[in-house]
Amino acid sequence: MTANYHLFKSLVTSLLETKTKEEEVVVAQSLSVLYEKLLSTHIPNKAYANTQNTHIDGGIALSSQDALNCLKDPLRTVRFIKGTYQAIQKAMEQFPQEKIELLYAGCGPAAPIITPLLCLLQPKKISITLIDINPTSITSVKKLIQVLGAQDFFRNYELTDATLYQHPKEFPLHIIVSETMDKGFSKEPQIRITQNLAPQLHKKGLLIPESIDLYAEHIFYSKEPYFDIYKNVLELGEKTPVKDTQRLFSITKGIYPSPEFTYLSPIIEVPQNFTETPDISVFAEVSIFENQKLLKSESLISNPYCITSLYNLTSKTYQLKYTTKGIPNWEVIEV
């Protein structure tokens, strides 16, 4: 079959050369249009338009359509592609005599972090496994890979829960890509997936993202710059005053595998005057790989997440409690 995945060549070359946010947005929009055209042309009955989310222990797995909508999060899309390409190059340097094993968990109906890069890779050098819990996503992505003539790159397509998946031990994993999170580690199962998959990495293997750092601060939530897919990320407005920013925890490949992840913050003082910063918020900054990062409010996944208003508290101090049990959630404990 013709290797149609080369139709990404010009676009992905431009993507990897972008240096400004403006350039990143332009190329992300072109990539989204290309995917929409491919899927609408080749996927019968628009299976990728499924909007049924899936509840698992540790979070909510996005529907096929919601996963596809992430392509409209431009800086996230471009920087994850850049970071993944850099990680592949690094893995090839580290393991020159081995075929690189890459696992992509939560691939959705388009596997947008890896498919644009196939035109720069060779199937004899890399083997990819795709995981998604939605049948419509697996059906769609398998058809898309077939249309692109890229089957030789893929070891398997797994219709399964990534919080439980066990990779064949005879194929040690060099790279794991999992971008399955919502703002402030709410709702989605990124942490539980990382807990399950990271221990399956080769001891020198690479996790994408490398690190996710979670911060807390006091803000005026309704005035805070906030990205959504209907906004221009370049025009979110000016930053607002914040107080008491502090890092709570980080998620890396060194995360403990079980039980469910829990966290209790140090004691935090309520400011004496909080009229300009009346809300308790958390946000993530994502270090994808090396120089590829997503800072606060640059993406759906680095937006602030409001836990509650300080006006709701009766104590002068409090702690933040987080758990992934059931659906990931935050709680304020007054002390």
N, C-alpha and C positions, 0 to 999 in steps of 0.2 A: 504494500500500500504506500502511496505517496506520503512523504513526511511533511504533512501540512503544518506541523508545529513551527516550521521555519517562517510562517507568516507573522510570528511574534518578533522576528529578528530586529527589524528597524525600530520597533517600539521599545523593546527591552534594552537595546543599545542606548537609546535616548534616555531611558529610565535610569540606567546605571551611571550615566554621565551628569544627571541633574545635580545642581549645586545650590539652588534656592528653593524656597517653598513655592514660589510662583511656578517654577519649572516642574516641580513635583506634582502640583495640582493639575497642570495641563496634561501631563503624560498619564496620570491616574484616570482622568476623565476619558482619554482616548482608549485606555485599557478596558474600562468599564463598558464603553460602547462596543468594543470588539467582542467581549464576552457575551453581551446581550444579543448581538447578532448571531454568534455561533450557537448559542443555546436555543434561541427562538427558531433558528433554521433547522436544527438537527435533533432536538429532543422532542419526541412524540408527546402530544397532549400537555406540553409544558409541565412535566413532572416536577421541575425545579420550582414551580410556583406554590408548592405546598407550604402552608403557614402553620402547621401543627407542631408546636414545641414538644419536647420530651422531658419529663421529669425523671431524674435519676438521683441516687443518693450522693449528694455533693453538689447539686446544681441543676440548672435547666439547660438542656442542649437545644440550641437554636434550630428552628425549622430550616428547610432548604432555602426558602425565599429570604428569610432573615439573614442567613449566612451569606447569600448572594448580595444582599444590600450592603454588606460590609465593604464591597468594592467602592461604594460611594463615600468611604472614609479615606480620603486621598493620601494624607501623609502616612497613615497606618499602612495602607496597601504598598506604597512605594518603598517605605523603609523596611518593611518585613521582607520584601523581595530582595532589596539590596543586602540586608543582613544575612538572609539565607544564602545568597550567592557567595558572599564573603566567607560564610561558614563552610560551604562546600569546598571552596578553594583551600581553606585552612585544613580541612579534613584530608584532602588529597595530598597536601604536603606532609601531614602527620602520618598518614597511612599509604605511602606510595605504592606498596605492593598489594594492596587490598582493594576490592570493589567496595565502594562506599555504600553503606546501608543507611537509608534515610526513611524515617517514619513521620508521617504527617497526620496528626490526630485532629479531627474536626475539619475535614477537608471541604465540606459543603459540596454543592453540585458542580463546582468549577475548579477546585484546588488552585486558587489564584496565586498562592505564594510560590508554587513550584512550576506550574505549566508554562509560564512565560519564559522560564530559564532553560527549558529543554533544548532550545535551539543553540544554546551555548555549551551543551553537555554531550557526552557520548554514552549510549546505553551499556557499553562494556565497562564503563568506569563507575556507574552508579545504579543502584537498585532501590526503587521507591515502593513503600507500602502506604496505602491510603486507608484511613479509618473514618467512619462516620456512623452514627447511630440511626440516621434516617434512611430508610430504603430508597426514598426518592432522590436523595443526594448521591448515594452509591450508584443507582441506576443511571442518573444523569452524568456523573463524572466518568463512568466507564464508557458511556456512549461518546462523550466528548473526547476522551483519549483515543478511542477508535477512529473518530472522524479526523483527529489530528495525526493519525498514523504513528502514535507514540507508544504503542503497547510494549515495545521492547524495554522501555525504561522501568516498567512496573512489575514488581514481584507479586503483589496481591492487592485486592480491594476487600477490606474487612468491614462487614456490616455488624458492628458490635459497639459495646460501651467502652470507651477509652479508659475509664477508671478501673476496668477489670481486665483489659486486654493483656495477653502474654505473648511476646514476640518469640519466634522459634530461636532457641538458644544456639543453634548451629549458624545463625546469621547475626553476630554481634552488632548492635546498633552504634553507628558512628555519629549520627545526627538525629535529634528529635525536634520536630516543629509542632508546637501546639499553641494556638492563639485563640483561646476559648474563654475569654473573660469579658465582664462588663465593668463599668466604672466602679471604683472602690472595692473590687473583689465581691461585688454583690451578684446574686442570682446564678451566674454561670460557673461551671465546674473546673476552672483552670487549676486551682490548687490541688484538687483531688486527682485530676489527670496527671499533674506533675508528680504527685506522691507515688502514683502507680508506675509511671513510665520512666522517670529519671533513674531509679535504681537499676533499670534494665540497660542503661547506656554502657558502652565500653568505658573502661576506667578513664580513658583520655577523650571520651566522646563529648560532643557539643550539644547544648540545649538552647533552643530558640523559643522564647527570649532567654538570654543569659541570666538576667536578674530583673525582678519587678520589686520596686521599693515603694512601700505604702507609707503615706504621711497623714498626719492629722493637723488641723488648724482651725482657727475661728475666723469666719468670713461672713459677709452679707450675701447669702446664697443666691437670692433672686437677682442680684446685681452682678454676679460673677460671670466672666466670659465663659461660654459653654457651647461646645460644638454639637450639632446634629446634622444628619445627612441632607437636610434641606437648607443648610447655611453654607456660606462661603467661609472656609476655615481661615482665610486671609483677612476676614472682616468681622472678627468676633468682638471687637471693642477693647477699650483700655482695661488693664488690670485694676482691680479694686483693692482697698486696704485689707490686709490680713494680719492676724496676731498668732503668736505661740505655735508656729510651724515646727513640727518635730517628726522625725522618722520613727515609725512604729516597728515594722519588721520587713524583711526581704524574703522573696521566694527565689531560690536558685536550685541547681541540680543536686545540692547537698541536703535537700529537704528530707525529713524523716518520713518513711513510707506509711506508717500507721501509728495510732488510729486516726480518726478524722482530725484535721488541723484545728487547733484552738489557740486563741491569743488573748491575754489580758494586759492592757497597757499600764504603765506607771500612773500614779495619781496625777491628775491634771487640775490646775487651779482655774476657777472661773474668774475672768478679768473683772476688776472693780467697775470699770465702765466699758460696756460692750454694745453700746447703741449702734456703733458703726460696724461691728462684727458679731452679730447676735446668734450665729448658727455654728454648730459643730459639724465639721466636714472632714471627709477623708478623700484622698486621691492617690493615684498610682503614677509613678514615672517608670517607663519601661525601657530598659537597656536591651535592645534586640540582639545586637552583636557588634562588638568593637565600637565604632563611632556612630552607629545607627541607634537613635533614641527617640522616644516620644515623651515630651515634657507635658506638664499640666495643661489641660484644655486643648491640646493639639489633636485630639482624637476622641472617639467615643469611649475608648478604654482608659484614657487619662483624664477624663472629665472629673470634676469634684462630685462627691456624693454626700448629700446632706443627711445626717443621722437624726438630729433634732435641733430645736431652738434652745438656747441658753435660758430663755424665759420660762421654759418648762421645768427647770431645775429648782429645787429648794435648798440644796446644799451648796457650799462654796467650793467643793472639790468633787471630782468624778473620775471614773475609769471607763475605758472603752473595751468591750468584750466582743470578740469575733469568733464565729464557728462555721465550719463547713458542713456540720451535721444537718441532714435534710437539705434545705435550701440555704446557701450561705447568707448570713445576716449579721448585723451589728446591733449592739445593745449598749445603752448608757447605764452604768451602775453608780449611783450617788454614794459617796463615802464621807 
